Amino acid sequence: MTRLIALSAAYGAGGSRIGPELAQRLGVPFLDRAIPLAVAERLEVPLDVAEERDESVSRSLLERMLAGFIGADTGAPMPPTPEIVSEQDFRAATEEVLLRQAQTGEGVILGRGAAFVLREDPRVLRVRLHGPRAARLRRAMELEGLDEDTARRGLTRTDRAHAEYARRFYGVDIDDPGLYHLMIDATAFDLQQCVELIERSAFALAGAG
């Protein structure tokens, strides 16, 4: 069975719930918040700086750049992140963390461009969780207890940031089916069913190899 999964999850697709459950089912580590910690240690910078540069964090550096340093919610200027090290340094360090984890042959990695960084590794099952915008909006409100306006802003901001991250750093369309073994409309199933679909695919990919 393939025990190394790269999950790319659109906002509201339930990646933060599916990922840990899948890792538990497979008996492998789940990598999400541990990634910026490892990057901070690698670059010898404070964790909050690494978290701010992390591509999955709301108000990330990339989102600031996309917003022209204008606060999306208040319209107030947002101060730029101090240039302790460059964004290229953070990207390289993140990729190093992903490749180091891949060397272990196991883990469920959520986001951070793992599906792009590890796409040449035949051991990695690459999965995209997505769904219609309206359905993802409802799922986000349900899972996170958000009101509609807050969820809508989060969806617009995060979708845009993730798409730009993939395009800018890896030259890919984040929703290109050619990047993934499996694309799931996660809003069409409950979260447990999504976990089971990915788990079965991990078995199937190993058998196909």
Sine and cosine of phi, psi and omega as CSV:
sin_phi,cos_phi,sin_psi,cos_psi,sin_omega,cos_omega
0.00,0.00,0.70,-0.71,0.13,-0.99
-0.91,0.42,0.79,-0.62,-0.06,-1.00
-0.88,-0.48,0.29,0.96,0.01,-1.00
-0.79,-0.61,0.93,-0.36,-0.11,-0.99
-0.85,-0.52,0.77,-0.64,0.12,-0.99
-0.96,-0.29,0.92,-0.39,-0.02,-1.00
-0.98,-0.19,0.81,-0.59,0.17,-0.99
-0.94,-0.35,0.87,-0.50,-0.12,-0.99
-0.82,-0.57,0.82,-0.57,0.12,-0.99
-0.94,0.33,0.36,-0.93,0.03,-1.00
-0.86,0.52,0.76,-0.65,0.03,-1.00
0.99,0.10,0.04,1.00,0.00,-1.00
-1.00,0.02,-0.07,1.00,0.09,-1.00
1.00,0.10,0.34,0.94,-0.03,-1.00
-0.86,0.52,-0.59,0.81,-0.04,-1.00
-0.95,0.30,-0.26,0.96,0.09,-1.00
-0.99,-0.15,-0.65,0.76,-0.03,-1.00
-0.93,0.36,-0.68,0.74,-0.06,-1.00
-0.83,0.55,-0.82,0.58,0.00,-1.00
-0.88,0.47,-0.64,0.77,0.01,-1.00
-0.90,0.43,-0.66,0.75,0.03,-1.00
-0.89,0.45,-0.71,0.71,0.02,-1.00
-0.86,0.51,-0.65,0.76,0.02,-1.00
-0.90,0.43,-0.68,0.73,0.00,-1.00
-0.89,0.46,-0.61,0.79,-0.04,-1.00
-1.00,0.07,-0.23,0.97,-0.02,-1.00
0.95,0.32,0.62,0.78,-0.03,-1.00
-0.78,-0.63,0.28,-0.96,0.03,-1.00
-0.92,0.40,0.52,-0.85,0.15,-0.99
-0.97,-0.26,0.81,-0.59,-0.05,-1.00
-0.93,-0.38,0.91,-0.41,0.07,-1.00
-0.59,-0.81,-1.00,0.06,0.01,-1.00
-0.92,0.39,-0.35,0.94,0.02,-1.00
-0.93,0.36,-0.35,0.94,-0.07,-1.00
-0.94,0.35,-0.78,0.62,0.04,-1.00
-0.88,0.47,-0.49,0.87,0.07,-1.00
-0.90,0.44,-0.72,0.70,0.02,-1.00
-0.90,0.43,-0.61,0.79,0.04,-1.00
-0.91,0.42,-0.67,0.74,0.03,-1.00
-0.87,0.50,-0.67,0.74,0.02,-1.00
-0.92,0.40,-0.64,0.76,-0.02,-1.00
-0.90,0.43,-0.65,0.76,-0.06,-1.00
-1.00,-0.07,-0.10,0.99,-0.01,-1.00
0.84,0.54,0.78,0.62,0.07,-1.00
-0.81,-0.58,0.31,-0.95,0.03,-1.00
-0.88,0.48,0.52,-0.85,-0.01,-1.00
-0.86,0.51,-0.63,0.78,-0.05,-1.00
-0.91,0.42,-0.48,0.88,0.07,-1.00
-0.94,0.34,-0.70,0.72,0.03,-1.00
-0.89,0.45,-0.63,0.78,0.02,-1.00
-0.91,0.41,-0.60,0.80,0.00,-1.00
-0.93,0.38,-0.54,0.84,0.02,-1.00
-0.99,0.12,-0.27,0.96,-0.05,-1.00
-0.90,0.44,0.73,-0.69,-0.13,-0.99
-0.92,0.38,-0.26,0.96,-0.06,-1.00
-1.00,-0.06,-0.17,0.99,-0.13,-0.99
-0.99,0.13,0.75,-0.66,0.10,-0.99
-0.85,0.53,0.66,-0.75,-0.07,-1.00
0.95,0.32,0.47,0.88,0.03,-1.00
-0.90,0.43,0.18,-0.98,0.04,-1.00
-0.84,0.54,-0.68,0.73,-0.04,-1.00
-0.89,0.45,-0.66,0.75,0.02,-1.00
-0.89,0.45,-0.63,0.78,0.05,-1.00
-0.88,0.48,-0.70,0.72,-0.01,-1.00
-0.89,0.46,-0.68,0.73,-0.01,-1.00
-0.90,0.44,-0.57,0.82,-0.03,-1.00
-1.00,0.07,0.02,1.00,-0.01,-1.00
0.90,0.44,0.54,0.84,-0.02,-1.00
0.87,0.49,0.47,0.88,0.06,-1.00
-0.94,-0.34,0.78,-0.63,-0.02,-1.00
-0.89,0.46,0.83,-0.56,-0.05,-1.00
-0.93,0.38,-0.48,0.87,-0.09,-1.00
-1.00,-0.04,-0.64,0.77,-0.16,-0.99
-0.95,-0.31,-0.33,0.94,-0.09,-1.00
0.99,0.15,-0.01,1.00,-0.01,-1.00
-0.99,0.11,0.54,-0.84,0.04,-1.00
-0.88,0.48,0.59,-0.80,0.05,-1.00
-0.93,-0.38,0.79,-0.61,-0.04,-1.00
-0.92,0.39,0.62,-0.78,0.02,-1.00
-0.93,0.37,0.44,-0.90,0.05,-1.00
-0.94,0.34,0.68,-0.73,0.03,-1.00
-0.85,0.52,0.68,-0.73,-0.04,-1.00
-1.00,0.10,0.95,0.32,0.05,-1.00
-0.93,0.36,-0.74,0.67,0.16,-0.99
-0.67,-0.74,0.29,-0.96,-0.11,-0.99
-0.98,0.22,0.30,-0.96,0.06,-1.00
-0.90,0.43,-0.49,0.87,0.06,-1.00
-0.91,0.41,-0.59,0.81,0.06,-1.00
-0.89,0.46,-0.67,0.74,0.00,-1.00
-0.92,0.39,-0.65,0.76,0.02,-1.00
-0.90,0.44,-0.71,0.70,0.00,-1.00
-0.89,0.46,-0.64,0.77,0.00,-1.00
-0.92,0.39,-0.63,0.78,0.05,-1.00
-0.89,0.45,-0.69,0.72,0.02,-1.00
-0.89,0.45,-0.61,0.79,0.03,-1.00
-0.89,0.45,-0.65,0.76,0.04,-1.00
-0.89,0.45,-0.68,0.73,0.00,-1.00
-0.90,0.44,-0.69,0.73,-0.01,-1.00
-0.92,0.39,-0.59,0.81,0.04,-1.00
-0.91,0.43,-0.65,0.76,0.05,-1.00
-0.92,0.40,-0.64,0.77,0.00,-1.00
-0.88,0.48,-0.52,0.85,0.02,-1.00
-0.89,0.46,-0.43,0.90,0.03,-1.00
-0.97,0.26,-0.33,0.94,0.02,-1.00
0.98,0.17,0.18,0.98,0.00,-1.00
-0.47,-0.88,0.41,-0.91,0.03,-1.00
0.69,-0.72,0.46,-0.89,0.16,-0.99
-0.92,-0.38,0.90,-0.44,-0.07,-1.00
-0.95,-0.33,0.83,-0.56,0.00,-1.00
-0.98,-0.19,0.88,-0.48,0.11,-0.99
0.95,0.32,-0.49,-0.87,0.00,-1.00
0.86,0.51,0.38,0.92,0.01,-1.00
0.94,0.35,0.31,0.95,-0.06,-1.00
-0.86,0.51,-0.60,0.80,0.00,-1.00
-0.90,0.44,-0.45,0.89,0.01,-1.00
-1.00,0.04,-0.70,0.72,-0.04,-1.00
-0.89,0.46,-0.61,0.79,-0.13,-0.99
-0.97,-0.25,0.29,0.96,-0.14,-0.99
-0.93,0.36,-0.30,0.95,0.04,-1.00
-1.00,-0.03,-0.04,1.00,-0.02,-1.00
-1.00,0.02,0.91,-0.41,-0.08,-1.00
-0.93,0.37,-0.23,0.97,0.00,-1.00
-0.99,0.16,-0.23,0.97,-0.16,-0.99
-1.00,-0.07,0.81,-0.58,0.16,-0.99
-1.00,0.03,0.88,-0.48,-0.05,-1.00
-0.98,-0.22,0.83,-0.56,-0.13,-0.99
-0.78,-0.62,0.70,-0.72,0.10,-0.99
-0.92,-0.40,0.85,-0.53,0.10,-1.00
-0.98,-0.20,0.85,-0.53,-0.04,-1.00
-0.54,-0.84,-0.40,-0.92,0.00,-1.00
0.43,-0.90,0.20,-0.98,0.04,-1.00
-0.85,0.53,0.56,-0.83,-0.07,-1.00
-0.83,0.56,-0.73,0.68,-0.04,-1.00
-0.89,0.45,-0.63,0.77,-0.01,-1.00
-0.94,0.35,-0.61,0.79,0.04,-1.00
-0.93,0.38,-0.57,0.82,0.06,-1.00
-0.88,0.48,-0.72,0.69,0.02,-1.00
-0.90,0.44,-0.65,0.76,0.00,-1.00
-0.90,0.43,-0.66,0.75,0.02,-1.00
-0.89,0.45,-0.68,0.74,0.03,-1.00
-0.88,0.47,-0.65,0.76,-0.02,-1.00
-0.93,0.36,-0.74,0.67,-0.09,-1.00
-0.96,0.29,-0.61,0.79,-0.11,-0.99
-0.97,-0.23,-0.06,1.00,-0.01,-1.00
0.91,0.41,0.60,0.80,-0.06,-1.00
-1.00,-0.10,0.47,-0.89,0.18,-0.98
-0.98,0.20,0.25,-0.97,-0.14,-0.99
-0.89,0.45,-0.67,0.75,-0.03,-1.00
-0.90,0.45,-0.69,0.72,0.00,-1.00
-0.90,0.44,-0.70,0.71,0.00,-1.00
-0.90,0.43,-0.64,0.77,-0.02,-1.00
-0.91,0.43,-0.67,0.75,0.04,-1.00
-0.90,0.44,-0.68,0.73,0.00,-1.00
-0.89,0.45,-0.65,0.76,-0.01,-1.00
-0.90,0.43,-0.75,0.66,-0.03,-1.00
-0.88,0.47,-0.72,0.69,-0.05,-1.00
-0.91,0.41,-0.72,0.69,-0.09,-1.00
-0.96,0.29,-0.68,0.74,0.06,-1.00
-0.84,0.54,-0.70,0.71,-0.04,-1.00
-0.91,0.40,-0.69,0.73,-0.03,-1.00
-0.91,0.41,-0.69,0.73,-0.01,-1.00
-0.92,0.40,-0.66,0.76,0.02,-1.00
-0.90,0.44,-0.66,0.75,-0.01,-1.00
-0.94,0.34,-0.59,0.81,0.05,-1.00
-0.86,0.52,-0.75,0.67,-0.01,-1.00
-0.90,0.44,-0.67,0.74,-0.04,-1.00
-0.94,0.35,-0.72,0.69,-0.12,-0.99
-0.94,0.34,-0.72,0.70,-0.12,-0.99
-1.00,-0.03,-0.41,0.91,-0.07,-1.00
-0.81,-0.59,-0.05,1.00,0.06,-1.00
0.90,0.43,0.55,0.84,-0.05,-1.00
-0.80,-0.60,0.36,-0.93,0.17,-0.99
-1.00,0.01,0.88,-0.48,-0.12,-0.99
-0.86,0.51,-0.40,0.92,0.00,-1.00
-0.98,-0.20,0.29,0.96,0.05,-1.00
-0.94,0.33,0.89,-0.46,-0.02,-1.00
-0.86,0.52,-0.43,0.90,-0.01,-1.00
-0.91,0.41,-0.23,0.97,-0.02,-1.00
-1.00,0.10,-0.24,0.97,-0.19,-0.98
-0.79,-0.62,0.47,-0.88,0.18,-0.98
-0.98,0.20,-0.53,0.85,-0.14,-0.99
-0.60,-0.80,0.78,-0.62,0.12,-0.99
-0.87,-0.49,0.80,-0.60,-0.08,-1.00
-0.85,-0.53,0.77,-0.63,0.23,-0.97
-0.97,0.24,1.00,-0.06,-0.13,-0.99
-0.93,0.37,-0.25,0.97,0.02,-1.00
-0.99,0.11,-0.19,0.98,-0.01,-1.00
-1.00,0.04,-0.16,0.99,-0.02,-1.00
-0.76,-0.65,0.30,-0.95,0.15,-0.99
-0.98,0.18,0.22,-0.98,-0.14,-0.99
-0.89,0.46,-0.62,0.79,0.00,-1.00
-0.90,0.43,-0.62,0.79,0.05,-1.00
-0.90,0.43,-0.60,0.80,0.06,-1.00
-0.89,0.46,-0.69,0.72,0.05,-1.00
-0.85,0.53,-0.71,0.70,-0.04,-1.00
-0.92,0.40,-0.61,0.79,0.06,-1.00
-0.88,0.48,-0.69,0.72,-0.02,-1.00
-0.94,0.35,-0.64,0.76,0.02,-1.00
-0.87,0.49,-0.70,0.71,0.02,-1.00
-0.89,0.45,-0.60,0.80,0.01,-1.00
-0.92,0.39,-0.56,0.83,0.06,-1.00
-0.89,0.45,-0.65,0.76,0.09,-1.00
-0.90,0.43,-0.70,0.72,-0.06,-1.00
-0.91,0.41,-0.65,0.76,0.00,-1.00
-0.90,0.43,-0.65,0.76,0.02,-1.00
-0.89,0.45,-0.65,0.76,0.01,-1.00
-0.92,0.39,-0.59,0.81,-0.01,-1.00
-0.93,0.36,-0.50,0.87,-0.01,-1.00
-0.97,0.25,0.00,0.00,0.00,0.00
